[in-house]
């Protein structure tokens, strides 16, 4: 009798697909420096790495929201194509990375190719993508290890270490492992991708995007101590420097963000219907929130609180990345720690201050509480901080919301 499991999948495929679900979860962010929290990705996995070609020029042209949307589209396209399975990913502002089993590479390649074409045709941005085998990373003497941080009871985010994701990004920029765009007119499934919220203003002083990566000696005990100290210093700020208020962002929405969502999630012929649907959703949300009412299982006030709790304002991806709402005193102390570490060769860093944060969201359904929200600075954020490390420094005068 034939097996009820499709014959193209082996037991190894099934075990590999369930890998991330088996990674233990930690709920104190300081755990990113604990090597015991990390597990090696299986050898037969691949890394889908993406960034925006010419993101510096796009940011200087005031298009950072479009850049964020294109970067997040990689996560949305892949997760939707794979059935929103449990796969590790990280959002980097002007790019993203998703790790997935090799058995799913063909489906991911098709989704990524469609995302490239959509970014080119709808956003006029060039999305560069590579699919890099983890086995090739290890041939270089590097590794890809993943940990699982619980931002809230409903959402976990992947943390990456081992140097492999940084190597994969360099290979992509060198033109290796590339993914070619799909045919003209091809669209990815970007259901749930949105950028509806207005920028979130600082309440403590400044919104600061920070990146700290290891120096030439790699991840040393001194670098781990630096990460611990910076996290501890930000932890002295209310809510650990979280840019989103505990009760969620203000119910104020960006018309440009809504238009971006409409272009991302609907064909040309369906855009009017999609825009009307979004406006009805937003109007209903405001009404329910004001009068503290529920619509079936949807609770608008709880949803706003979940938006705050489910946000990824800090992460580790071969280095520390944080977007904080912080006061001048604590910012000065953090800057001093980073400058000393850089002078000592322990780390290299970029730090960019702005007045507000930007949120890009992946919400497959608002009726479920596992919606995800990606935080970046609203005036260049991680891209400007990274430019300080690479030497392609942008100034605040060159970046507009």
Buried (B, 14 or more C-beta within 10 A) or exposed (E): EEEEEEEEEEEEBEEBBEBBEEBEEBEEBEBBBEEEBBBBBBBBBBBBBBBBBBBBEBBBBEBBBBBBBBBBBBBBBBBBBBEBBBBBBBBBBBBBBBBBBBBBBEBBBBBBBBBBBBBBBBBEBBBBBBBBBBBBBBEEEBBBBBBBBBBBEBBBBBBBBBBBBBBBBEBBEEEEBEBEBBEEEBBBBBBBBBBBBBBBBBEBBBBBBBBBBBBEEEBBEBBBBBBBBBBEBBBEBBBBBBBBBEEBBEBEBBEEBBBBBBBBBBEEEEBEEBBEBBEEEBEBBBEBBEEEEEEEEBBBBBBBBBBBBBBBBBBBBBBBBBBBBBBEEBBEBBBEBBEEBBEEEBBBBBBBBBBBBBBBBBBBEBEEBBBBBBBBBBBBBBBBBBBBBEEEBBEEEBBBB
